[in-house]
Amino acid sequence: MHSDERQGRGRALNRAFKAASGEVLCYIDVDLATDMKYLEKLIKAVSTEGYDFATGSRIMPESDAKRPFKREFASRGYNSMVRLLLHSKLYDHQCGFKAFRRGPLFELLDEIENQHWFWDTELLVRASIGDTGFLSSCVLEAWRIKQG
């Protein structure tokens, strides 16, 4: 989808998801830092394993993520604060490797207030708190900073 105006990442994702027709909707950051061998596992978490939302995680102990110290420190700090302050049980809220079951995603899309970089965090936190009953899963991944 193309837009001549800057919409913000969250608004662009909202538009794309609303235009999509699948039962399982996913997105992957354009830098392709996540190894695509994990795509099937991500989609299966939602399509056959009963989860409503699935996200990659660069932070789970079993993940094979290689990042510069500053980036790793900032990411772990941010995700620790989200878990502590917002009571999320997920490890990695900002990883650009996510899949959603259409129904639960659409129940929350119009409630998301942030239309920029924190769209992911707000969506995942809203899905995991209260009485939504949505199930979320973290998927292990290999992640590398692309050079060049």
C-alpha positions as CSV (number, residue, x, y, z in Angstrom):
1,M,0.0,0.0,0.0
2,H,1.2,3.5,-0.8
3,S,0.5,6.8,0.8
4,D,1.8,10.2,-0.2
5,E,1.7,11.4,3.3
6,R,3.6,10.2,6.4
7,Q,1.1,8.3,8.5
8,G,3.3,6.9,11.3
9,R,4.1,3.2,11.6
10,G,1.1,2.3,13.6
11,R,-1.4,4.0,11.3
12,A,0.3,2.4,8.3
13,L,0.0,-1.1,9.9
14,N,-3.7,-0.4,10.8
15,R,-4.4,0.5,7.1
16,A,-2.6,-2.5,5.8
17,F,-4.3,-5.0,8.2
18,K,-7.7,-3.5,7.4
19,A,-7.0,-4.0,3.6
20,A,-5.8,-7.6,4.1
21,S,-8.1,-10.5,3.6
22,G,-6.4,-13.4,5.5
23,E,-7.4,-15.1,8.8
24,V,-3.7,-14.9,9.9
25,L,-2.1,-11.5,9.4
26,C,1.6,-10.9,10.0
27,Y,4.3,-8.4,9.4
28,I,8.0,-8.4,9.2
29,D,10.3,-5.4,9.4
30,V,11.7,-4.4,6.1
31,D,15.3,-4.8,7.2
32,L,14.7,-8.6,7.4
33,A,16.9,-8.9,10.5
34,T,14.9,-12.0,11.5
35,D,15.8,-15.2,9.8
36,M,12.8,-16.3,7.7
37,K,13.2,-19.9,8.8
38,Y,11.1,-18.7,11.8
39,L,8.2,-17.5,9.7
40,E,6.4,-20.8,9.6
41,K,6.7,-21.2,13.4
42,L,5.3,-17.7,13.9
43,I,2.3,-18.3,11.6
44,K,1.7,-21.8,13.2
45,A,1.5,-20.3,16.7
46,V,-1.6,-18.4,15.5
47,S,-3.0,-20.7,12.8
48,T,-2.8,-24.1,14.6
49,E,-1.5,-23.7,18.2
50,G,-4.4,-21.6,19.5
51,Y,-2.7,-18.3,20.1
52,D,-4.3,-15.0,19.1
53,F,-1.0,-13.0,18.9
54,A,2.5,-14.2,18.3
55,T,5.7,-12.2,18.4
56,G,9.3,-12.9,17.8
57,S,11.7,-12.3,20.7
58,R,15.3,-11.2,20.7
59,I,15.3,-11.3,24.5
60,M,14.3,-14.8,25.5
61,P,17.2,-16.7,26.9
62,E,17.1,-19.2,24.1
63,S,17.1,-16.6,21.3
64,D,20.1,-16.2,19.1
65,A,20.2,-12.4,18.8
66,K,23.4,-10.4,18.1
67,R,23.2,-6.7,18.6
68,P,25.5,-3.9,19.7
69,F,25.6,-3.3,23.4
70,K,23.8,0.0,23.4
71,R,20.9,-1.4,21.4
72,E,20.7,-4.6,23.5
73,F,20.8,-2.5,26.8
74,A,18.1,-0.1,25.6
75,S,15.8,-2.9,24.4
76,R,16.2,-4.9,27.6
77,G,15.6,-1.8,29.7
78,Y,12.5,-0.8,27.7
79,N,11.0,-4.3,27.8
80,S,11.7,-4.7,31.5
81,M,9.9,-1.4,32.2
82,V,6.9,-2.5,30.1
83,R,6.7,-5.8,32.0
84,L,7.1,-4.1,35.4
85,L,4.9,-1.1,34.9
86,L,2.2,-2.5,32.6
87,H,2.3,-6.1,33.9
88,S,3.0,-7.6,30.5
89,K,4.3,-11.2,30.4
90,L,5.9,-10.9,27.0
91,Y,9.6,-10.6,26.5
92,D,9.9,-8.4,23.4
93,H,7.2,-5.9,22.6
94,Q,9.0,-4.0,19.8
95,C,10.3,-6.9,17.6
96,G,9.2,-6.4,14.0
97,F,8.1,-10.0,13.6
98,K,4.5,-10.6,14.6
99,A,1.4,-12.6,13.6
100,F,-2.2,-12.1,14.6
101,R,-5.5,-13.9,14.3
102,R,-7.8,-11.5,12.4
103,G,-10.7,-11.4,14.8
104,P,-8.8,-10.6,18.0
105,L,-6.6,-8.1,16.2
106,F,-9.6,-6.3,14.8
107,E,-11.3,-6.1,18.2
108,L,-8.3,-4.0,19.4
109,L,-7.2,-2.1,16.3
110,D,-9.5,0.9,16.8
111,E,-8.6,1.2,20.5
112,I,-4.9,1.7,19.8
113,E,-4.1,5.3,20.5
114,N,-0.5,5.4,19.5
115,Q,-0.1,5.6,15.7
116,H,3.7,5.6,15.6
117,W,6.5,3.4,17.1
118,F,4.8,2.3,20.3
119,W,1.8,0.8,18.4
120,D,3.2,-2.7,19.0
121,T,3.6,-2.3,22.7
122,E,0.2,-0.8,23.2
123,L,-1.5,-3.5,21.1
124,L,0.3,-6.4,23.0
125,V,-0.3,-4.8,26.4
126,R,-4.0,-4.2,25.7
127,A,-4.3,-7.8,24.4
128,S,-2.7,-9.2,27.6
129,I,-4.5,-7.2,30.3
130,G,-8.0,-7.0,31.5
131,D,-10.6,-9.6,30.6
132,T,-9.8,-9.8,26.8
133,G,-8.9,-13.5,27.2
134,F,-6.5,-13.2,24.3
135,L,-3.5,-15.6,24.3
136,S,-0.1,-14.4,23.2
137,S,3.1,-16.3,22.5
138,C,6.7,-15.5,22.0
139,V,8.6,-17.3,19.2
140,L,12.3,-17.7,19.4
141,E,14.3,-16.2,16.7
142,A,17.7,-15.6,15.2
143,W,18.2,-11.9,14.7
144,R,21.1,-10.0,13.2
145,I,21.8,-6.4,12.4
146,K,22.1,-6.2,8.6
147,Q,25.4,-4.6,7.5
148,G,25.6,-2.3,4.5
